[in-house]
Amino acid sequence: MFTRRQFLTRTTALGAAGAVCGATGAIGGATATGLLTSCTGANKEAALTPLESDIPVYIPVTGDKANDGREVRVGIIGCGSRGSGATGNLLTAADKVRIVAMADMFPDRLETLRKYIREEWQQTIPDDKIYYGFEAYQQLCQLPEVDMVLIATPSIFHAIHTQYAIQQGKHVFCEKAAGIDPVSCRTFLAAIKQAQSKGLCIQTGAQRHHQRAYVESYRRVREGMIGRITGGVVKWNQGAMTYRKRRPEWTDMEYMLRDFFSWNWLCGDHVIDQLVHNIDVFTWFSHLKPISVVGMGSQLQRRTGDIFDNFALDIVYPGGVRVNAQARQIEGCANDISETITGTRGIWTSKDMSIRDFDGNLLWQYDHEAEKSQFKQTDPYVLEHMDLINHIRSGEPMTWEAEMLVTSSLTGAMGRESAYTGAEVKWDEYIVSNQSLMPEKLHLGNIKDFDKIYVAPKMGKLAPEMN
């Protein structure tokens, strides 16, 4: 990674080349592949000026498999659908990776993943390395044979699980989000600082950072191809989210844990669980932190849980930069999962991974066919693990993406709180607040007044009665 000064020095010439078809170059030690399809009017433009930032610019170097090296022994914390998917991604990304321990709340989920690892990857996890319950993560992290932990638990637990793993000297892959409130975000940030002091790696599940089309787009935005960033639109608008129907034998707590995407205290609402990806793209490309957020939202069509199913956020950044952020989980509506960033010289959009000027002329576009011809492995969920294993084996710490995800997660939390209340939420005030969504006590039993406590909020106040 480079500092701002090193970045400016090493990329001034590259900035000029980036506007020309077939340009190649290097930032952060990675070799550009020149995956361009079209440029228009490049020779009419003066040399581009890289955007100034004190934040390092990091471009991952990933091929089709992680570099060879020592065996990496992994413990899995959270064995549901994402834990299972991430485990398969990890084992695909690198050879000589072995799953040695597993932890989850529920035996059925763990045994399903355990069977998959045994049958598909010919790895057997012994019974004495299987752990259940709220404290199972501690037992797993205390094992001396574990080098790395993969955390795919509900988001409220990410920070404390990551922090404990780092304290035990483990490398970490943790799914997004970094946190869902100021307390968990600060805990995650403290874990990052401790990892840096120990020379450990923390990789987070923001896979767009390893999707080559996004990486090449980021390179060109940082080179100044769209000019100074002035704003953007980020969206995660989809149909209804899947949910779990409650079974009679489940307690209140088990029901929520098994359907955790529907409950605010577990997932932070989908403005964090999903929209954080899109917010994180803007955080990544712009290197900005928000000043304030004003949001709105409601629960209109959701069948379970206490979270909203629609959000609209106005996020204000320094320098007059504004982002319109939208999230929706409702059937029968127009869907759109994308990011668009506007600058003083042009517009980048993920819809077709292109940069255009304000007249619509194509300046640059990512060539997906060229990527397919050059690489066998194109799945960003695999590439993010490849990058992590490369860092572990090289002994080079990596935490920058995790730091960025803290910013994006807290931005999403600000949006949620604004939408729930109708108030403007300011970064400087929210980041130091003591809000924590974690219950005072964790247990697998029923909860008194469950149906009254866990209901969707309503922002603002009822209009006064007319005379």
Solvent accessible surface area in square Angstrom, and as a share of the most:
residue,aa,sasa,rsa
1,M,113,0.50
2,F,27,0.11
3,T,76,0.44
4,R,67,0.25
5,R,180,0.66
6,Q,76,0.34
7,F,2,0.01
8,L,36,0.18
9,T,102,0.59
10,R,144,0.52
11,T,0,0.00
12,T,75,0.43
13,A,83,0.64
14,L,19,0.09
15,G,0,0.00
16,A,39,0.30
17,A,37,0.29
18,G,2,0.02
19,A,10,0.08
20,V,70,0.40
21,C,74,0.44
22,G,54,0.52
23,A,10,0.07
24,T,82,0.48
25,G,20,0.20
26,A,55,0.42
27,I,0,0.00
28,G,15,0.15
29,G,64,0.62
30,A,4,0.03
31,T,110,0.64
32,A,6,0.05
33,T,42,0.24
34,G,19,0.18
35,L,6,0.03
36,L,22,0.11
37,T,69,0.40
38,S,33,0.21
39,C,25,0.15
40,T,60,0.35
41,G,34,0.33
42,A,19,0.14
43,N,145,0.75
44,K,182,0.77
45,E,84,0.38
46,A,79,0.61
47,A,64,0.50
48,L,5,0.03
49,T,96,0.56
50,P,4,0.03
51,L,27,0.14
52,E,124,0.56
53,S,14,0.09
54,D,120,0.62
55,I,45,0.23
56,P,36,0.23
57,V,1,0.00
58,Y,33,0.13
59,I,3,0.02
60,P,15,0.09
61,V,91,0.52
62,T,19,0.11
63,G,31,0.30
64,D,55,0.29
65,K,89,0.38
66,A,10,0.08
67,N,93,0.48
68,D,117,0.60
69,G,24,0.23
70,R,119,0.43
71,E,69,0.31
72,V,0,0.00
73,R,72,0.26
74,V,0,0.00
75,G,0,0.00
76,I,0,0.00
77,I,4,0.02
78,G,4,0.04
79,C,2,0.01
80,G,19,0.19
81,S,96,0.62
82,R,72,0.26
83,G,0,0.00
84,S,32,0.21
85,G,28,0.27
86,A,0,0.00
87,T,0,0.00
88,G,9,0.09
89,N,24,0.12
90,L,0,0.00
91,L,9,0.04
92,T,47,0.27
93,A,0,0.00
94,A,3,0.03
95,D,85,0.44
96,K,102,0.43
97,V,7,0.04
98,R,103,0.38
99,I,3,0.01
100,V,11,0.06
101,A,0,0.00
102,M,0,0.00
103,A,1,0.01
104,D,9,0.05
105,M,30,0.13
106,F,10,0.04
107,P,73,0.46
108,D,76,0.39
109,R,41,0.15
110,L,0,0.00
111,E,70,0.31
112,T,94,0.54
113,L,1,0.00
114,R,33,0.12
115,K,103,0.44
116,Y,76,0.29
117,I,0,0.00
118,R,106,0.39
119,E,95,0.43
120,E,106,0.47
121,W,77,0.27
122,Q,141,0.62
123,Q,33,0.14
124,T,102,0.59
125,I,2,0.01
126,P,66,0.41
127,D,110,0.57
128,D,99,0.51
129,K,38,0.16
130,I,24,0.12
131,Y,32,0.12
132,Y,88,0.33
133,G,26,0.25
134,F,41,0.17
135,E,103,0.46
136,A,2,0.02
137,Y,22,0.09
138,Q,53,0.24
139,Q,87,0.39
140,L,0,0.00
141,C,0,0.00
142,Q,101,0.45
143,L,24,0.12
144,P,115,0.73
145,E,47,0.21
146,V,3,0.02
147,D,24,0.12
148,M,0,0.00
149,V,0,0.00
150,L,0,0.00
151,I,0,0.00
152,A,12,0.09
153,T,19,0.11
154,P,14,0.09
155,S,4,0.03
156,I,4,0.02
157,F,13,0.05
158,H,2,0.01
159,A,1,0.00
160,I,59,0.30
161,H,11,0.05
162,T,0,0.00
163,Q,50,0.22
164,Y,39,0.15
165,A,0,0.00
166,I,0,0.00
167,Q,81,0.36
168,Q,71,0.32
169,G,38,0.36
170,K,13,0.05
171,H,22,0.10
172,V,0,0.00
173,F,0,0.00
174,C,0,0.00
175,E,10,0.05
176,K,33,0.14
177,A,0,0.00
178,A,0,0.00
179,G,0,0.00
180,I,0,0.00
181,D,1,0.00
182,P,0,0.00
183,V,51,0.29
184,S,9,0.06
185,C,3,0.02
186,R,86,0.31
187,T,25,0.15
188,F,0,0.00
189,L,61,0.30
190,A,50,0.39
191,A,0,0.00
192,I,0,0.00
193,K,102,0.43
194,Q,58,0.26
195,A,0,0.00
196,Q,73,0.33
197,S,95,0.61
198,K,89,0.38
199,G,30,0.29
200,L,17,0.08
201,C,1,0.00
202,I,1,0.00
203,Q,0,0.00
204,T,0,0.00
205,G,2,0.01
206,A,3,0.03
207,Q,13,0.06
208,R,26,0.09
209,H,5,0.02
210,H,3,0.01
211,Q,54,0.24
212,R,22,0.08
213,A,2,0.01
214,Y,12,0.05
215,V,10,0.06
216,E,10,0.05
217,S,0,0.00
218,Y,1,0.01
219,R,4,0.01
220,R,4,0.02
221,V,0,0.00
222,R,3,0.01
223,E,1,0.00
224,G,2,0.01
225,M,8,0.04
226,I,0,0.00
227,G,6,0.06
228,R,134,0.49
229,I,11,0.06
230,T,46,0.27
231,G,8,0.08
232,G,11,0.10
233,V,54,0.31
234,V,0,0.00
235,K,43,0.18
236,W,37,0.13
237,N,9,0.04
238,Q,33,0.15
239,G,16,0.15
240,A,56,0.44
241,M,41,0.18
242,T,113,0.65
243,Y,92,0.35
244,R,103,0.38
245,K,160,0.68
246,R,98,0.36
247,R,132,0.48
248,P,138,0.87
249,E,120,0.54
250,W,17,0.06
251,T,38,0.22
252,D,13,0.07
253,M,3,0.01
254,E,32,0.14
255,Y,20,0.07
256,M,0,0.00
257,L,4,0.02
258,R,29,0.11
259,D,6,0.03
260,F,35,0.15
261,F,62,0.26
262,S,2,0.02
263,W,11,0.04
264,N,20,0.10
265,W,13,0.04
266,L,0,0.00
267,C,0,0.00
268,G,0,0.00
269,D,0,0.00
270,H,2,0.01
271,V,0,0.00
272,I,0,0.00
273,D,9,0.05
274,Q,14,0.06
275,L,0,0.00
276,V,1,0.00
277,H,14,0.06
278,N,0,0.00
279,I,1,0.01
280,D,3,0.01
281,V,2,0.01
282,F,1,0.00
283,T,8,0.05
284,W,8,0.03
285,F,0,0.00
286,S,10,0.06
287,H,20,0.09
288,L,43,0.21
289,K,112,0.47
290,P,5,0.03
291,I,85,0.43
292,S,7,0.05
293,V,0,0.00
294,V,68,0.39
295,G,5,0.04
296,M,110,0.49
297,G,7,0.07
298,S,36,0.23
299,Q,65,0.29
300,L,118,0.59
301,Q,123,0.55
302,R,44,0.16
303,R,193,0.71
304,T,21,0.12
305,G,19,0.18
306,D,13,0.07
307,I,0,0.00
308,F,1,0.01
309,D,0,0.00
310,N,31,0.16
311,F,9,0.04
312,A,41,0.32
313,L,5,0.03
314,D,51,0.26
315,I,1,0.00
316,V,31,0.18
317,Y,2,0.01
318,P,58,0.36
319,G,69,0.66
320,G,63,0.61
321,V,4,0.03
322,R,130,0.47
323,V,2,0.01
324,N,71,0.36
325,A,0,0.00
326,Q,50,0.22
327,A,1,0.01
328,R,44,0.16
329,Q,8,0.04
330,I,17,0.09
331,E,117,0.53
332,G,87,0.84
333,C,55,0.33
334,A,88,0.68
335,N,99,0.51
336,D,32,0.17
337,I,80,0.41
338,S,7,0.04
339,E,0,0.00
340,T,31,0.18
341,I,0,0.00
342,T,41,0.24
343,G,2,0.02
344,T,71,0.41
345,R,80,0.29
346,G,0,0.00
347,I,57,0.29
348,W,0,0.00
349,T,23,0.13
350,S,15,0.10
351,K,131,0.56
352,D,53,0.27
353,M,11,0.05
354,S,1,0.01
355,I,0,0.00
356,R,80,0.29
357,D,35,0.18
358,F,118,0.49
359,D,126,0.65
360,G,43,0.42
361,N,65,0.33
362,L,32,0.16
363,L,24,0.12
364,W,0,0.00
365,Q,43,0.19
366,Y,5,0.02
367,D,32,0.17
368,H,85,0.38
369,E,117,0.53
370,A,28,0.22
371,E,13,0.06
372,K,128,0.54
373,S,97,0.63
374,Q,95,0.42
375,F,30,0.13
376,K,190,0.81
377,Q,31,0.14
378,T,52,0.30
379,D,54,0.28
380,P,19,0.12
381,Y,81,0.31
382,V,5,0.03
383,L,0,0.00
384,E,1,0.00
385,H,0,0.00
386,M,0,0.00
387,D,3,0.02
388,L,0,0.00
389,I,0,0.00
390,N,21,0.11
391,H,18,0.08
392,I,6,0.03
393,R,39,0.14
394,S,78,0.50
395,G,61,0.59
396,E,94,0.42
397,P,57,0.36
398,M,13,0.06
399,T,9,0.05
400,W,41,0.14
401,E,9,0.04
402,A,0,0.00
403,E,37,0.17
404,M,4,0.02
405,L,2,0.01
406,V,13,0.07
407,T,12,0.07
408,S,0,0.00
409,S,0,0.00
410,L,2,0.01
411,T,1,0.00
412,G,0,0.00
413,A,0,0.00
414,M,0,0.00
415,G,0,0.00
416,R,0,0.00
417,E,27,0.12
418,S,0,0.00
419,A,0,0.00
420,Y,21,0.08
421,T,75,0.44
422,G,42,0.40
423,A,51,0.39
424,E,93,0.42
425,V,18,0.11
426,K,91,0.39
427,W,25,0.09
428,D,112,0.58
429,E,114,0.51
430,Y,19,0.07
431,I,49,0.25
432,V,104,0.60
433,S,36,0.23
434,N,129,0.66
435,Q,50,0.22
436,S,53,0.34
437,L,32,0.16
438,M,53,0.23
439,P,34,0.21
440,E,181,0.81
441,K,162,0.68
442,L,59,0.29
443,H,77,0.35
444,L,75,0.37
445,G,27,0.26
446,N,102,0.52
447,I,32,0.16
448,K,173,0.73
449,D,72,0.38
450,F,20,0.08
451,D,115,0.59
452,K,158,0.67
453,I,97,0.49
454,Y,40,0.15
455,V,86,0.49
456,A,25,0.19
457,P,45,0.28
458,K,186,0.79
459,M,77,0.34
460,G,51,0.49
461,K,199,0.85
462,L,174,0.86
463,A,77,0.60
464,P,119,0.75
465,E,168,0.75
466,M,180,0.80
467,N,200,1.03
